[in-house]
Amino acid sequence: MVSAEVARTTVGILGNITSLILFLSPLPTFIQIWKKGSVEQFSPAPYLATLLNCMIWLVYGLPLVHPHSMLLITINGSGCLIELTFVLLFLFYSDGRKRFRVLVMLMLEFAFVASVAILVLTLSHTISRRSLVVGSVCVFFGTLMYAAPLAVLKLVITTRSIEYMPFFLSLASFVNSICWTAYAVIRFDLFITIPNSLGILFGLVQLILYGKFYKSTQRQIEARKRQGKGDMGLPEVVLIQDSKKMIINNPTQQNGYLVSETPGQP
């Protein structure tokens, strides 16, 4: 018979693996951003929310706040490094206004987490009190992290396209939420249970939308490709005022055709 502690540790290790996959899931999106040299309509919200969530859970896992939480420390420490890299890449490929907004949000996140850590460690003098305060903050920002991909929900429904709602991020969030909910239920931890239970719901909504609008998205992408190819074949008509003649330049041929202004004359 497997003890509850062994089962919880096993599920926690599985949760670490799925969390790492979740943190790395935006990689295809950032490869696309790198190739295009622009963030286009991608939202920075999921990466900022995940970074903030990791930093808060890192504080929660500290021995002075919630002892015996090494699994939380290892995965959220890794998550901080990964998500900070993504946010910095987003800053690099953003335009001026969007870059400024992301930078301000990043600075506010650092200031907020530092304030929480300092205030909790100095004003709360018991482990239970520190766990309660930081755990309550974790519930809020953990929920925010799982809900962040829904920031693009209006765009998805309006355009009937999931092009800017990354599939791997949605799938990884859903699976990760299931693992950490199981981890929290084996030895009940309310602060882990609440955000991850909501994460299951939010992830399911995203996957349903992905399935609903996948075909319409593919049709839109194909239509854009056909339109782009059609534009390449259109002749360019240039009117030269001095000679009173029109030159029709066909880009598929080396030389253009000289056409008289008067119809019917070569």
N, C-alpha and C positions, 0 to 999 in steps of 0.2 A: 504494500500500500504506500503510495507516494504521499509524503507529508505536504501540508499546505505551503510550508516555507519553500520546499524544493520546487513545487509547482509554480509558486509565485516568482521564484528566481528564474526558472526556465522561461516563463511567459515574459518576464522582464527583459531577458536577453533577446528574445524574439522581438519584443517591442523596440529594443535598441536597434536591431537590424532594420526593422520597418521604418523607424524614425530616420535612420541614416539614408535609406532609400527616399524617404519624403524630402529630406533636406537637399538631396542631389537631383531630385526629379525635375527641377527647372533647367537642368543642364542643356537639354535639346532646345529650349526656348532661347537661352543665352547664346548658343551656337548660331541660331537663326539671327539673333540681334547682331552678333559679331559679323556675320556674312553680309548683312544689309547695311551695317554701320549706323543703325538707328533703332530705338526702342519702339517706334511706330505707336500703336495704340495699346501696347501692353501696359498693365497697371503695376506700379511699384508696391501696392498695398500688401500683396501676399508675402513679399520678401521682408518688408519692414515689420509686418506683424509677426512673422516667424522669428525674426531676430529679437524683437522685444520679448516674445514668449520664452525663447531660450534663455535670455539673460535673467528673466524673473525666476524661472525654474532652477537656474543655476544658484541663485540666492537661496531659494527654498531648500535645495539639497545640501547646503553648507552644514557641517557638523554642529555649529552653534545655533542653527535654526531648526533643522530636522535631521537628527543623526541617522546613520546607517542607510544613507541614500546614494551610495556610490554609483548605482546604475543611472540615476538622474544626473549626477555630476558629469559622468563620462559622455553621455549622449548629448546633453545640452551644451557642454563645453565645445564639443565637435560642431554642433549646430550653430553656435555663435560664430565660429571661424568661417564655416561654409556660407552662411547667410550674409555675413559682412562682406565676403568676397563678391557675392551676387549684387548686393546693394552698391558697392563701389563700381562694379561693371555697369550697372544701370546709370549711375551718375556720369560715367565716362561717355556713354552713348546717348545721353539725353540732350535736349536743347536747353537754352539758357533758363527759361522760366521753370520748366519741369525739374531741371537740375537743382535750381535754388530751393524749390519746395521739398525735394527729397533730402537735400542736405540739412535743411532746417529740422525736418522730422527726425533725421538720424541724430542730430545734436540733442534734441529734446528727449529722445529715448535714452541716450547715455546719461543725461542729467537726471531723468526720472529714476532709473534703476539705481544709480549711485545714491540718490536721496533716500529711496526705500531701504537700501542696505544699511546706510548710516543711522537712520532714524530707528529702525527695528533693533539693531544691535546696541544702541545706546539707551533707548527708552524702554524697551521690553526686557525684563530681567529673568524670564523663565523660558524654557524651551517650548512649552505648550503655547505660551502667548505669542512667541515669535512664529511658530508654525501656523497659528491661527491667522495672524495678520498677513504674512507673506502668502499663505495658502489661499486666502480670500482674493488677494491680488492676482494670483496665478489662475484662479477660476475665470476671472474676467478676461485676462489677456490670452489664456488658452482658448477660450471660446472665440475671441477676436481672431486668432490665428486661423482657426478652422473656417470661420465665416468670411475671411478676407477675400478668397477667390470669388465670392458672390458679389464683390464690388463691380464686376463686369457683367452681372446678371442682366441689367437693363439693356446693355448693348447686345447681349446674346439674343434676348427675346425680340428686341426691335428689329435687328438685322437678320434674325433667324440663322445666325452663324455662330459656331463655337471656335472660330479661327483664333480668337484672342483669349480663350479659356483653356489653358494647357491641360490635356487629358491626363498626363502622368502625374501632375500635381494633384488633381482631383482623386485619382485612383489611390495614390500613395496616402493621401489624407484619410481616405475611407478605411483602408486596411490598418493604418497606424492607430486610428481611433479604436478599432475593434480590439487590437492587442492591448492597448493601455487600459481600456475599460475592463478587460478580463483581469489584468494585473491588479487593478484597484479593487475589484470585487472579491478576489481570493482572500486578501486581508484588507478589509474595507478601509478605503481612504477617500473620503468625500471630495477632497480637493482635486484628486485625479479623476474621479468618476464623473463629475458634472461636466467639465469641458470636453472630455473624450466621448461621453454619451451624445452630447450635442454635435460633436465632430462626425459621428456616424450619420446623424440626420443630415447635416450640411453636405457631407460627401455624397450621400445617396441622391440628394437633390441635383448636385452637379453632374453626376453620372447619368441620371435620367434625362437632363437637358442635353447632355452630349449625345445620347442615343437618339433623342427626338430630332435634333437639328444636324446630325452628321451628314445625311444625304443632301440636304439643302445647302450645306456648306461646300460640299464637293462640287455641286452644280455651279455655285457662285465662282469657285476657283477656276473651274473649267471654262466658264463664260468669260472670265477675265483673260485667260490664256488665249482663247479664240479671238477676242477683241484686240489683244496685243498683236497677234499675228496678222489680223486684218489691217491694222494701222500700218504695219511694215510694208504692205503691198500697195498702199494708196499712192497715186502719182502726186507730185508736188507741182502746183500751177503758180507761176510767177509772172506778173505783168510788168513789162518794162515800158515805162512811159515814153522814153526818148525815141525808141524805134517803132512805137505803135504796134508792136507785135507781142504775142504771148509765147513764152517758152514753157513747154510741158516737160518736166524732168522726171523721167521714170527711174527710180533708184535701183531697179534691177538691171538696167542697161548702162553701158558706159557713156553714151551720148544721148542728149535730149532730142526732141523733135521740135523744129521751128514751124509754127503755125501762123498763117496770116490772120490779121484781125478781122478781115472780111470773110464770112462763111463761104465755103465752097472753093476757095483758092488754096492750093498747096503751098 
